[in-house]
Amino acid sequence: MSIELQFEQIGRIIAAIGTADLPQRLAEFLRTLAPYDYTVVFGYRGAARPLALYDDFPHEKRSIFVTDYQAGPYLLDPFYQGAARPVAKGLYRMRDLAPDRFYQGEYFRSYYVQTGLAEEIGFFVGAGPETTVVLSLMRAAKAFSAREVASLRTAWPVVEAAAGRHWSDLSKRFEAQGKGGAGAFDHQIARSFQRFGEGILTPREREVVEYTLKGYSAEAICQMLGISSGTVRIHRRNIYAKLGISSQGELFARFIDALIKA
C-alpha cells in the first residue's frame, strides 16, 4: 500500500470518529495490512455481559459469533478473561492469553470450533474506567503469519486513538444497561461460577469446575489452588459423580444451561 493511500485511509478514520462509519473505516484500513475474513468489536466491563459494538459477519454466522456468545460462552473466552484481569493494552493473538489446555477444553471443542476459525487476534483498547474495547480480526482459512501480526502492530497508535475516542462513553453505556434492568443479570453472571452446583458441590469443587471449563490442565489448576494434581483429579471425579455426568462435554453443557436459566 502506498504512503498516500495509507494517509488517505487514516484521514477517513479520523473523519469517522463519533459516527457509525468508524468501525468499518478501521476494518478497511486493517485489511490493507493483513487480509482477514471477519471483524467484531465487543465492549467489556468486569463481569457484565459484553456489549456488541460492531461486526461484519454475514447474517447466517452472526448467531454463533454474537448472540450465542453473549448468552454465556463469553465467560470462558480468553479475550473476555484478558479484558477482565485486565491485560496491558495492545494487540494479542488468542494463544497469547489462552490457558495451557484451552484447545483441548470444552469451550473450544463445544463452542469455539463451531465458528470455523483458524485464528482470532484482538486489539485491546482502553475506553474509560474499568472498560475495554476489543477489536477482533478473524481468519477462517489460515492463521496470521508473524509478518502480518507485526504489520498490524504498526497500526496500534491509530487503533488506540480512534477506538478510544470513539467509544469513550462506553462506561456510561454499561451503567445505563444496569439501570435498564440488566444489572441483576450482570450480578448473576458475576457469581455464575461460584453458584454453579450450589448445594451439591463444595466451594473448592466449584473452583475446579471454573478452571477446568476455562481450559486449564490439572497441573495448572493444582498450582493456582495450591493442591496436588492428584487431588484435582479426585475433585473432578467427585464433581462428575455428584452431577451425574461422565465427561467435560456434559459439564460444559450443564454450566451453559444453568447460566441461561438463571
N, C-alpha and C positions, 0 to 999 in steps of 0.2 A: 504494500500500500504506500502510495506516495505521501510525502510530508504534507503536501497541500490538501489531499483528501482527508488525512488524519486530522488536521486542524479544522477542516470544514465540519467533520463529524463531531468533534469536541465542541465546536460552536453551536451545533444543533442541540447537543446535550445541555449546554448552559442555557440556551433559549427555552428549553422544555422544562426546566426545573419549576415545580409548582403546577405543572399541567399534567393531564392524563397521558401525554405522549412521552414523558421522561423514561419510563421503564423500557419502552420499545426502542428509543434512541440509544439507550445504554446497550441493549442487546445487539442492535445493529453494529455498534462500534466494536463490541467484544467479539462478534463473529468475524470481523475482519482480521483479528489477531489469531483466532483459533476457531475454525468452524465447529459447530455443535448443533444438536437437534432441538432441545427444549430449554426454555428459561422459566424459572419460577422464583418468586420473591415472597418470603414469609417474614412476618414480624413476630419476635419472641419477647416475652417479658415474664421472667420467673416461671411459675408452673401454669400460667394462664394458657388457655387453648390458643395456638398460633393464629394470627390474622393473615389471611391470604391477600396479598397486596397486588400481585400481578402474575400472569402466566400466559404462555403462548402455546399451550397444549391443544391438539385437535380435540374436538368435542368428545370423541369416544375414549380418550385417555384421561380426561380431566377428573373423572370419578376416582380412579385409583390413586392419582397423584395428589389430589387436593381434598375431595370430600371424604374418602375413606381415611386418608392420613389424619385429617383433623378430628376424626371420630375417636381416636385413641392411639393408633400405632406411633404417632409422633413422639410419645413418651420414651420409645426405645430407639429413636433416631439419633445417631451420633451428632448430627448438626444441632438438633434441639438441645441435647445434653451439653454440647460445647457452648451454646449461647447461654444456657442456664448457669454454667460454672462461674463466670464466663471465661472463655479463652481470649487471648490477645487479639485485637482486630487485625484483619488481613485475609489472605487467600489460603484456603485449606483444601486438600484432597480428602475425601471421606476416610480413606485408610489412615490419614494422619490422626484422626480423632477416634476411630473405632476401637472397641475393646479387642483383646487378643483373640477371641473366638467368634468375633462378630459374623464372619462369613460362613460359619458353621451353625450360628444361632438361629432361633426360631423367627426373630423379626426378619432376618434376611431370607430364610427359606420359606416362611409362610406369607410374608407380605412383600418385602422389597423385590424378591425375584419376579413378582408379577409385573413390575414396571418395565422389565426387559432392558434395563440399563447396563451398559458396560462400565460406566463411571459417572460419578457426580462430584463436582468441585464447587466450592462456595466462597463468595466474598462476605466476610463478617464485618458489618459497619455499625458503629455506634449511632443510636438515634434517640438520645435523651436518657434520663435516669433509668438505669437497670434495663434498658431496652436495646435490642439488637435487630438489625435487618440482615437477613441472609439472602443474598442473590445467588441462586444456584444455576449452574450450567451443566446440562446433561447430555450424555452421548449414548447412543444405542449400539453402534457397531463396534467401536474400539475405544480403549482408554486414551486419555490425553498423553501426548509424549512429554518428556521433560522439557524439551524446547518450547512446546506450546504453553506449558504451565509457566515457564519463565517469561514468555511473551505476554501472557495475561497479567503476570505480576507487575509488569511495567505500567499497566492501566490502573493500578491501585490508587494513585492520587486522584485520578479523575472519578473513579467509582466512589471513593470515600467522600469526596467533596460533594458530588452531585446527589448521591443517595442520602448522605447525612443531612443535607439541606432540605431535600425533597420530603423526607419522612421525619423531619424534626419534631412534628407534633404527635408522633406515634404513642408516646406515653399517655397523652390525653385521650387518644382513641381507645387505649386499653382501659383507662379509667371510665370512659363513657360506656364501654361494653359492660363493665361491672355494675354501673348504675342502672343499666337497662335490664338487669336480672341475670346476666351471665356470671356474676361474681360468685353466686352459690355453686354453680357448676365448676368454676375455676378452683374453688376451695375443695371440691370433691376430687378434682384432678390432682391437686397438690398432695392429697392424702391417699391417692389410689393404691399405691404400693403398700403403704402402711396398713390399709384397711383390707387388702385382699386376703381372703381366707380368715377374716377376723372371727374369733370364737372357735376356729378349727386349728389354725396354725399358730405357733408361738411367734413372738416378735423376731427372734433370730431366724426362724424358718421363712418369715416374710422377707427378711433381708436377703436370704439366699435366693428366694424366688426373684426378687428385683434384679440382682446381679446376674443370675442365670439368664433371664429373659433379655437383658441388655447385651448379652454375648460374652460374658467373662468366663474363663475356664475355671475349673475347681482350684487350680493352683493360684490364679489371680484372686479369687474370692477369699481363699484362706489368708492371703497376705493382707487384704483390705479389712477382714474381720478379726484377724489375729487368732485364727484357729487352724487346725491341721487340715490338709486336703482330704484325709480320711473322714474327718468329722463333717466336712462339706458334703461328701458323698452319702454319709448316713442321714444328714438332714434332707437331702434330695429324695432318698428312699422313703423317709417318713412323710415328706410332703406328698409324694405320689400316692402313698397308701391312704393318707387322710382325705385326699381329694378324690380318690377312686379313679385315678388316671394311670397311664403307663408310659407316657412319652412327653418330651418337651413340646411337641406339636399340640397335644391336648392341653398342656399347661398354658401355652400362648393363647389358644382359643378360649379357654376358661377365663383368662385375665381380660381379654378384649370384650368378651360377653359381659363380664361383671362391670367393666367400665361403662359400656354403652347403656346398661340397665340402671346404673347408679343415678 
